[in-house]
């Protein structure tokens, strides 16, 4: 399994400094959110090109790191239709140039579950779902043209809040170029943390064949009733059990580590690589 992390874990830096900071940390790849990670190049809407993408990819390659995924975390259910169009256009631009970065996936989450609650307290979930489905259809069409994946990440507070909802979206948007970014901890909350095995099992049952990337962190219940997220191996999530299931469903899939700082990347990578080696 390839082990990576978010490129901006070490901060938003000039490209050369960014890659030097990441070099030697033990990672195989990065999840690169361009505007969050690169300080000295304008990667805003309309700025991407094959040449720019190749130059960035080559700089990472010289540091021994590939770009495994582009992070473009838009809000596909933004309540302002004009703003939503801009978000979708930005994501499509990432899809067009993803292969030039060497990245087969562009990833996003799905916006807050209660986005439309103020406008319609009774039908807000239905309204959010319809907005998400329309956005996903557009992105899937563009991804199919470019031969890359839209990676959609379910998370408990978001429109795609459960494995069952994620499976429904895959049915309603039946594109082979839509895949799942599976972060098991993001599917957990204080209410269901005690049933984490059931939640993880359900995710693999419904989504296992559509996983294109995994995110990995840990969690532990906090004294204030919240679920505290911590680096992998540092909490009460059954990480090794999850990794065994992941390897069984998607051998050698990439895993991006979260909740890290620049100083903790190396130890976290070593810890997770030791876990995967023992599978």
C-alpha positions in Angstrom: 0.0 0.0 0.0 1.3 3.5 -0.8 1.4 5.7 2.2 1.0 9.5 1.8 -0.3 12.6 3.3 -1.7 16.0 2.5 1.0 18.1 0.9 0.0 21.2 3.0 0.6 19.2 6.2 4.0 21.0 6.2 2.4 24.4 5.4 1.7 26.6 2.4 5.2 27.1 1.0 7.0 27.9 -2.2 7.1 24.8 -4.4 10.8 24.0 -3.9 10.7 24.4 -0.2 7.5 22.4 0.0 9.0 19.4 -1.7 12.2 19.7 0.3 10.2 19.6 3.5 8.3 16.5 2.4 11.4 14.8 1.0 12.7 12.1 3.3 9.5 11.8 5.4 8.9 8.3 4.1 5.8 9.1 2.1 5.2 7.6 -1.3 2.7 10.2 -2.5 0.9 13.4 -1.6 -2.7 14.5 -1.8 -2.1 17.9 -3.4 -4.6 20.8 -2.8 -2.8 23.3 -5.0 -3.9 26.6 -3.4 -3.4 25.2 0.1 0.1 23.9 -0.5 1.9 26.0 -3.1 2.6 29.7 -2.2 4.7 30.9 -5.1 2.5 29.9 -8.1 -0.9 31.2 -8.9 -3.0 28.0 -9.4 -6.4 29.8 -9.2 -9.3 29.3 -11.7 -8.1 29.6 -15.3 -4.4 29.3 -14.4 -3.8 25.6 -14.9 -2.0 24.3 -18.1 -0.2 21.1 -19.1 3.1 22.9 -18.7 2.4 24.1 -15.2 1.1 20.7 -14.1 4.1 18.9 -15.6 6.5 21.3 -13.9 4.9 20.8 -10.5 4.8 17.0 -11.0 8.5 17.0 -12.0 9.5 18.9 -8.9 7.7 16.4 -6.7 9.3 13.5 -8.7 12.8 14.9 -8.0 11.9 14.6 -4.3 10.9 11.0 -4.8 7.2 11.7 -4.3 4.3 11.2 -6.7 1.1 13.2 -6.8 -1.5 10.5 -6.1 -4.5 12.7 -5.9 -5.5 16.3 -6.4 -7.6 17.7 -3.5 -10.3 20.1 -4.8 -12.6 20.3 -1.9 -15.5 22.3 -3.3 -19.1 22.6 -1.9 -21.2 20.8 -4.5 -24.4 21.7 -2.7 -23.6 25.4 -2.2 -27.0 27.2 -1.7 -26.0 30.0 -4.1 -26.4 28.6 -7.6 -23.9 31.0 -9.1 -21.3 30.1 -6.5 -22.0 26.5 -7.0 -21.4 26.9 -10.7 -18.0 28.5 -10.0 -17.1 25.6 -7.6 -18.1 23.0 -10.3 -16.1 24.9 -12.9 -13.0 24.8 -10.7 -13.3 21.1 -10.1 -13.7 20.5 -13.8 -10.5 22.4 -14.5 -8.7 20.1 -12.0 -10.2 17.1 -13.9 -8.9 18.4 -17.2 -5.3 18.7 -16.0 -5.2 15.9 -13.5 -3.3 13.5 -15.8 -0.7 16.2 -16.4 0.0 16.2 -12.7 0.2 12.4 -12.8 -2.9 12.2 -10.6 -5.7 9.8 -11.5 -8.1 11.2 -8.9 -9.6 14.5 -8.0 -11.2 14.4 -4.6 -14.0 16.3 -2.8 -16.4 16.1 0.1 -20.1 16.8 -0.3 -21.1 19.8 1.7 -23.1 20.2 5.0 -26.1 18.0 5.4 -28.1 20.9 6.8 -27.2 23.4 4.0 -30.9 24.0 3.0 -32.4 23.6 6.5 -32.9 27.4 6.9 -34.8 27.6 3.6 -36.9 24.4 4.1 -36.7 22.7 7.5 -38.8 19.8 6.3 -37.3 19.1 2.9 -33.7 20.2 3.4 -32.2 16.8 3.0 -34.1 16.2 -0.3 -33.0 19.6 -1.6 -29.3 18.9 -0.7 -29.5 15.5 -2.3 -30.8 16.9 -5.6 -28.1 19.5 -5.7 -25.4 16.9 -5.0 -26.8 14.5 -7.6 -26.8 17.2 -10.3 -23.3 18.3 -9.4 -22.0 14.7 -9.4 -23.5 14.0 -12.8 -21.7 17.0 -14.3 -18.4 16.0 -12.7 -18.7 12.4 -13.7 -19.3 13.4 -17.4 -16.1 15.5 -17.3 -14.1 12.7 -15.6 -15.2 10.2 -18.2 -13.9 12.5 -21.0 -10.5 12.9 -19.2 -10.1 9.3 -18.1 -9.8 10.1 -14.4 -11.8 9.6 -11.2 -14.0 11.9 -9.2 -13.2 10.8 -5.7 -16.2 11.4 -3.4 -15.7 11.3 0.4 -18.6 10.5 2.6 -18.6 12.0 6.1 -21.1 11.9 8.9 -22.0 15.7 9.0 -22.2 16.0 5.2 -24.8 15.4 2.5 -23.3 12.0 1.9 -23.4 11.1 5.6 -23.6 7.3 5.6 -22.4 4.4 3.5 -26.0 3.8 2.4 -26.2 7.3 1.0 -22.9 6.9 -0.8 -24.2 3.7 -2.4 -27.4 5.5 -3.4 -25.4 8.2 -5.1 -23.3 5.6 -7.0 -26.5 4.0 -8.2 -28.1 7.3 -9.3 -24.9 8.5 -10.9 -23.9 5.2 -12.6 -20.5 6.3 -13.9 -17.4 4.1 -13.7 -15.4 7.2 -13.2 -17.0 8.1 -9.8 -15.1 6.4 -6.9 -15.2 6.5 -3.1 -12.5 8.1 -0.9 -13.0 6.1 2.3 -12.2 7.7 5.6 -13.7 5.4 8.2 -13.3 7.9 11.0 -15.3 10.5 9.1 -18.2 8.1 9.2 -18.1 7.9 13.0 -19.6 10.2 15.6 -20.0 10.1 19.4 -23.3 8.3 18.8 -22.0 5.4 16.7 -18.4 5.1 17.8 -19.2 2.1 19.9 -20.5 0.4 16.8 -17.5 1.2 14.7 -17.1 -2.4 13.4 -20.7 -2.4 12.1 -20.2 1.0 10.4 -16.9 -0.1 8.8 -18.4 -3.4 7.7 -21.3 -1.7 6.1 -19.0 0.7 4.2 -17.0 -2.2 2.8 -20.2 -4.2 2.0 -21.7 -1.4 0.0 -18.6 0.5 -1.3 -15.7 -1.8 -1.2 -15.4 -2.3 -4.9 -15.6 1.4 -5.6 -12.8 2.6 -3.3 -10.1 4.6 -5.1 -8.3 6.1 -2.1 -8.4 5.7 1.7 -7.8 8.3 4.3 -6.5 7.3 7.7 -6.6 8.9 11.1 -7.7 7.8 14.5 -10.3 9.0 17.1 -11.1 8.8 20.7 -14.2 10.0 22.7 -13.6 13.3 24.4 -14.7 14.3 27.9 -17.0 16.9 26.4 -19.1 14.4 24.3 -17.1 15.1 21.2 -15.1 12.7 19.1 -11.5 13.8 19.1 -9.5 13.1 15.9 -5.8 12.1 16.4 -3.1 10.6 14.2 -3.4 6.9 13.2 -2.6 4.5 16.0 -3.1 7.1 18.7 -6.8 6.6 19.6 -9.5 3.9 20.0 -10.3 3.2 16.3 -9.5 -0.4 15.4 -6.9 0.6 12.7 -5.3 -2.8 12.0 -8.7 -4.4 11.6 -9.6 -1.7 9.1 -6.4 -2.1 7.2 -6.9 -5.8 6.9 -10.3 -5.3 5.3 -8.9 -2.6 3.1 -6.2 -4.8 1.8 -8.7 -7.6 1.2 -11.0 -5.4 -0.9 -8.4 -3.1 -2.6 -4.9 -4.6 -2.5 -2.2 -1.9 -2.6 -4.6 1.0 -2.6 -3.1 4.4 -1.6 -3.7 5.6 2.0 -3.4 9.3 2.8 -2.6 10.0 6.5 -4.4 12.9 8.2 -4.3 14.9 11.5 -0.5 15.2 11.2 2.0 18.0 11.5 5.3 18.3 9.7 7.1 16.8 12.7 4.7 13.8 13.0 4.7 12.7 9.4 7.7 10.4 9.7 6.7 8.6 12.8 3.1 8.2 11.6 4.3 6.8 8.2 6.6 4.3 10.0 3.8 3.2 12.3 1.3 2.6 9.5 3.8 0.9 7.3 4.6 -1.5 10.1 0.9 -2.2 10.4 0.5 -2.9 6.7 3.7 -5.0 6.5 2.1 -7.3 9.2 -1.1 -7.8 7.3 
